[in-house]
Amino acid sequence: MSRLYHIQLWTNLVVLLTLVAAEASAYMLAQLPGSMTLWYLNLEVFRPIQRATYLHSPVHALLGAYTGFAALALCILAAWAAWKGRRLSLAIVSHVCLIMVAGFSRNWLDIHPQLPETASLDPQFAAVLRLAATPDGAIMGPVCVAAIVATICGHLTFILKTSSKPRSSGPA
């Protein structure tokens, strides 16, 4: 497998295993409500993901109660696709990961309080940097970057694969 293919696989697994870990911590908190560690994980570490799966969230239809099971199934599909060398299947997983992360990011930006104006020439860019410096940005930033990198690697592997094939001339 090429290096881009490995990057695509591992970045997909980062995104999907983060979602599985968030759902697993929510399930374990329901089973062990006295655990301070699980409360910390749910309220601080996985807060953006937990908020997106709330019933009153605008993206609840896409990212509902079965997000963890869907992410686990996509992990299995990504591993199978990498093992069998199925580039299209891995690319589909990459795009689904990007859609899921876009839903989480959209919900995260919707529930985040409005940021004050800055003296920067580009206040939107400064606002994004300030959001990335928040505790929620510590989980959302790497997950968003991983989803984008996985999708770009999927496109690059396709482009490199199709451009390396020798062109045959038609029948003479």
C-alpha positions in Angstrom: 0.0 0.0 0.0 1.2 3.5 -0.7 2.0 6.0 2.0 -1.1 8.1 1.1 -3.3 5.0 1.5 -1.9 4.4 5.0 -2.4 8.0 6.0 -6.0 7.8 4.7 -6.7 4.6 6.7 -5.2 5.9 10.0 -6.8 9.4 9.8 -10.2 7.6 9.2 -9.6 5.5 12.3 -8.7 8.5 14.4 -12.0 10.1 13.5 -14.1 7.0 13.9 -12.4 5.8 17.1 -12.9 9.3 18.7 -16.6 8.9 18.0 -16.7 5.4 19.4 -14.8 6.5 22.5 -17.3 9.4 23.0 -20.3 7.0 22.8 -18.6 4.4 25.0 -17.8 7.0 27.7 -21.5 8.1 27.6 -22.7 4.5 27.9 -20.2 3.8 30.7 -21.3 6.9 32.6 -24.9 5.7 32.4 -23.7 2.4 34.0 -21.4 4.0 36.6 -22.8 7.5 37.4 -20.5 7.9 40.4 -17.3 7.8 38.4 -15.6 11.3 38.4 -13.4 10.3 35.5 -16.3 9.4 33.3 -18.1 12.7 34.2 -14.9 14.6 33.3 -14.7 12.7 30.0 -18.3 13.4 29.1 -18.5 17.0 30.3 -15.1 18.3 29.2 -13.3 16.1 26.7 -16.1 14.8 24.6 -18.5 17.8 25.1 -18.8 18.8 21.4 -19.7 15.3 20.4 -22.1 14.8 23.3 -23.9 18.0 22.5 -24.3 17.1 18.9 -26.1 13.9 19.9 -28.6 15.6 22.2 -32.2 15.2 21.3 -32.7 18.9 20.7 -29.6 19.3 18.5 -30.2 20.4 14.9 -28.0 17.6 13.6 -29.6 14.9 15.8 -31.1 13.1 12.8 -27.7 12.6 11.3 -25.8 12.0 14.5 -28.3 10.4 16.9 -28.0 7.7 19.4 -26.5 5.2 17.0 -23.5 7.3 16.1 -21.2 4.9 18.0 -22.5 1.8 16.3 -22.2 3.5 12.9 -18.7 4.6 13.6 -17.7 1.1 14.8 -19.2 -0.3 11.6 -17.3 2.2 9.5 -14.1 1.2 11.4 -14.6 -2.4 10.4 -15.4 -1.3 6.8 -12.2 0.8 6.7 -10.1 -2.0 8.1 -11.6 -4.5 5.6 -11.1 -2.0 2.7 -7.4 -1.5 3.7 -6.9 -5.3 4.0 -8.5 -6.1 0.7 -7.0 -3.0 -1.1 -10.4 -1.5 -1.9 -9.6 2.1 -2.6 -13.2 3.1 -3.4 -14.6 1.7 -0.2 -11.9 3.5 1.9 -12.7 6.7 0.0 -16.4 6.3 0.8 -15.5 5.9 4.5 -13.4 9.0 4.3 -16.3 11.0 2.8 -18.7 9.7 5.4 -16.3 10.7 8.1 -16.0 14.2 6.6 -19.8 14.5 6.6 -20.1 13.4 10.2 -17.3 15.7 11.3 -18.9 18.6 9.4 -22.1 17.9 11.3 -20.3 17.9 14.7 -18.4 21.1 13.7 -21.6 22.8 12.6 -23.3 22.0 15.8 -20.2 23.0 17.8 -20.1 26.4 16.1 -23.9 26.9 16.6 -23.8 26.3 20.3 -20.6 28.2 21.0 -21.2 31.7 22.4 -20.7 34.7 20.0 -17.2 35.9 20.1 -16.3 39.6 20.5 -15.0 41.6 17.6 -11.3 41.8 17.1 -9.0 44.5 15.7 -7.7 42.0 13.2 -8.1 42.6 9.5 -9.9 39.4 9.2 -12.1 39.0 12.3 -13.5 35.6 11.1 -10.0 34.1 11.0 -9.2 35.4 14.4 -12.5 34.0 15.7 -11.7 30.6 14.4 -8.2 30.7 16.0 -9.8 31.7 19.3 -12.3 28.9 19.0 -9.5 26.4 18.3 -7.7 27.6 21.6 -10.7 26.5 23.7 -10.9 23.1 25.4 -13.5 22.0 22.8 -11.1 22.9 20.1 -8.6 20.4 21.5 -10.8 17.6 20.4 -12.6 19.1 17.4 -9.4 20.5 15.8 -7.5 17.3 15.4 -10.7 15.4 14.4 -11.5 18.0 11.7 -8.0 18.0 10.4 -7.9 14.1 10.3 -11.2 14.0 8.3 -10.0 16.6 5.8 -6.6 14.9 5.4 -8.3 11.5 4.9 -10.5 12.9 2.2 -7.6 14.7 0.4 -5.5 11.5 0.6 -8.4 9.5 -1.0 -8.5 12.0 -3.9 -4.8 12.0 -4.3 -4.5 8.2 -4.4 -7.2 8.1 -7.1 -5.4 10.8 -9.1 -2.1 9.1 -8.8 -3.5 5.7 -9.6 -5.3 6.9 -12.7 -2.4 9.1 -14.0 0.1 6.3 -13.6 -1.8 3.9 -16.0 -0.4 3.8 -19.5 -2.8 5.1 -22.0 -3.6 2.7 -24.8 -4.4 4.0 -28.3 -7.6 2.9 -29.8 -7.9 0.3 -32.5 -5.9 1.2 -35.6 
